[in-house]
Amino acid sequence: MDRISAIRNVEDALRAFENGDADLADTERRVAAVLRTYATEFDGDDDVFRAVGDDAVDGTVVVAPSAPAARERVLALSGGDRLSDSTGGNGDSVPEFDVERV
């Protein structure tokens, strides 16, 4: 699915919601399905990666040029890039995970 198709599908879902043909839960499911399809069929210069591991990041999907870059993006999304070391800490820890191409 290309970007234009994804946008049109999201617009269709929103239109159905606005017209009263779908409730919020249905609209959320449709939009999530569009995004999931778009991400798994992404056709860009980068690859699509999914995090597998700790609950905090498990299932997170990102677009990145490499696995190390994907790890950095997953950490940034999880707040892991702001985590302090164990001596100055706020109690959070860096999640343990691997990334795999989708």
C-alpha positions as CSV (number, residue, x, y, z in Angstrom):
1,M,0.0,0.0,0.0
2,D,1.5,3.4,-1.0
3,R,1.1,6.5,1.1
4,I,-1.7,8.0,-1.0
5,S,-3.7,4.7,-0.6
6,A,-3.1,4.7,3.1
7,I,-4.3,8.3,3.4
8,R,-7.4,7.6,1.4
9,N,-8.2,4.6,3.6
10,V,-7.8,6.7,6.7
11,E,-10.0,9.4,5.2
12,D,-12.7,6.8,4.4
13,A,-12.6,5.6,8.0
14,L,-12.9,9.1,9.4
15,R,-15.7,9.9,7.0
16,A,-17.6,6.8,8.2
17,F,-17.1,8.0,11.8
18,E,-18.3,11.5,11.0
19,N,-21.3,10.2,9.2
20,G,-22.2,8.0,12.1
21,D,-21.6,4.8,10.1
22,A,-18.9,3.7,12.5
23,D,-18.2,4.2,16.2
24,L,-14.8,5.2,17.6
25,A,-13.7,1.6,18.3
26,D,-14.4,0.6,14.7
27,T,-12.6,3.7,13.4
28,E,-9.6,3.0,15.6
29,R,-9.4,-0.6,14.3
30,R,-9.7,0.6,10.7
31,V,-7.0,3.2,11.0
32,A,-4.7,0.8,12.9
33,A,-5.2,-1.8,10.2
34,V,-4.3,0.8,7.5
35,L,-1.2,1.8,9.4
36,R,-0.2,-1.8,10.0
37,T,-0.6,-2.7,6.3
38,Y,1.3,0.4,5.2
39,A,4.2,-0.3,7.6
40,T,4.5,-4.0,6.6
41,E,4.4,-3.1,2.9
42,F,6.6,0.0,3.2
43,D,8.5,0.6,0.0
44,G,11.1,3.2,0.8
45,D,14.9,3.4,0.9
46,D,14.8,2.1,4.5
47,D,13.6,-1.1,6.1
48,V,10.9,-1.8,8.5
49,F,11.9,-3.3,11.9
50,R,10.0,-4.7,14.8
51,A,11.3,-4.8,18.4
52,V,11.1,-8.2,20.2
53,G,11.8,-8.3,23.9
54,D,10.7,-6.5,27.0
55,D,7.1,-5.5,27.2
56,A,7.9,-1.8,27.2
57,V,9.1,-2.1,23.5
58,D,7.8,-5.4,22.3
59,G,6.0,-5.1,19.0
60,T,7.2,-1.5,18.3
61,V,7.6,-1.1,14.6
62,V,10.0,1.6,13.1
63,V,11.5,2.5,9.8
64,A,15.2,2.7,9.7
65,P,18.2,2.3,7.4
66,S,19.8,-0.5,9.6
67,A,19.2,-2.6,12.7
68,P,21.4,-0.4,14.9
69,A,19.5,2.7,13.8
70,A,16.2,0.8,14.4
71,R,17.3,0.0,18.0
72,E,18.0,3.7,18.5
73,R,14.6,4.7,17.2
74,V,12.9,2.1,19.4
75,L,14.8,3.4,22.4
76,A,13.9,7.0,21.6
77,L,10.2,6.1,21.3
78,S,10.3,4.3,24.6
79,G,12.1,7.1,26.4
80,G,15.2,5.0,26.7
81,D,17.3,7.7,25.2
82,R,16.5,9.8,28.3
83,L,17.2,7.2,30.9
84,S,20.0,7.9,33.3
85,D,22.6,5.5,34.5
86,S,22.1,3.3,37.5
87,T,23.9,5.7,39.9
88,G,21.8,8.9,39.1
89,G,18.7,7.1,38.3
90,N,15.1,7.6,38.2
91,G,14.4,3.9,38.6
92,D,13.9,3.2,34.9
93,S,16.1,0.8,33.0
94,V,16.9,0.3,29.4
95,P,14.6,-2.4,27.9
96,E,16.2,-5.5,26.6
97,F,15.2,-6.3,23.0
98,D,16.3,-7.3,19.6
99,V,15.0,-5.9,16.2
100,E,13.9,-8.0,13.3
101,R,13.0,-7.0,9.8
102,V,9.3,-7.2,9.1
